[in-house]
Amino acid sequence: MVNEPDSVQQFARQLQQLMQLAGISSYKALSRQAGVSERQVKRLRLGQVSQMRVETLIKLSQALKVSVSELLTTFGDRKPPALGEQINREHELASLQQEYQRLRSLLEQQRETLMQEFQMSSLQVLESFLLYWPTAAAAAQVNPDEKAVKNLLLLVRPVQQLLSQWGVEAIASVGAELPYDPQFHQLIKGTAQPGEIVKVSNLGYRQGEKLLHRVKVSAISKA
């Protein structure tokens, strides 16, 4: 049996240290946890990161709880190469790092898109609550049973906090009187011209610059 070079033994020791810190008991367990083949784990153990795909390095870095940059630095080939080989390897490592940054940015964009889609689907489910709960709450406050009203309001506080975390803001307040603006107001009773005073029946909502629901308003009798 041929003894492994010192550099390879060093790679193996460092990988074992990372595995120990991550609570991984064997190379096979690392392979399973990272979702890569045992051959790829062996390449890492031999310091052959330049021959590995970026996706594989990302999976291994996540399993070992270290950055891809750290893997590239720790398990890069340490043998003193010829000048031409050194330039090629440096170029390969630079390309791997660029690809890693590109994929990381893509993942961040996908995560943001998925979060926005989740929020929008959730807000659609909550549409009836958003539109009619504030009106019901305002009416409930005139109920002589103040304790019941307070308990009722406490029940929906977590939902209100969640909406606040998502950047969802209420437009106007129930019963408020304000100038009619067709862009933000939906007239549900009577007639009114832009600028005429109307009364808020149900709140509207926006998320940042996006209008989610227009404020439902009623015309005020001119009599």
Secondary structure, DSSP 8 states (H G I E B T S, - for coil): -----HHHHHHHHHHHHHHHHHT--SHHHHHHHHT--HHHHHHHHTT-GGGS-HHHHHHHHHHHTS-HHHHHHHSS--S---HHHHHHHHHHHHHHHHHHHHHHHHHHHHHHHHHHHHHHHHHHHTHHHHHHHHHHHHHHTTSS-HHHHHHHHHHTHHHHHHHHHTTEEEES-TT-EEE--TTTEEEEES---TTSEEEEEE-EEEETTEEEE-EEEEE----
